[in-house]
Amino acid sequence: MFSTGHDETHREVFKAEDADSMNLVGLSMRGPKKVVDKVIKGMKLHK
């Protein structure tokens, strides 16, 4: 799905999948560093 950096392509691939069988494993956040750091403070990060 993420072989390119083209957002619209990613959205089309996502929409084509069956929502009931998706296995989502990630999270994305965007915002000012100070705010994002406060929101994720204490979360276990993927290694």
Order of alpha helices (4+ residues) and beta strands (2+ residues): alpha-alpha
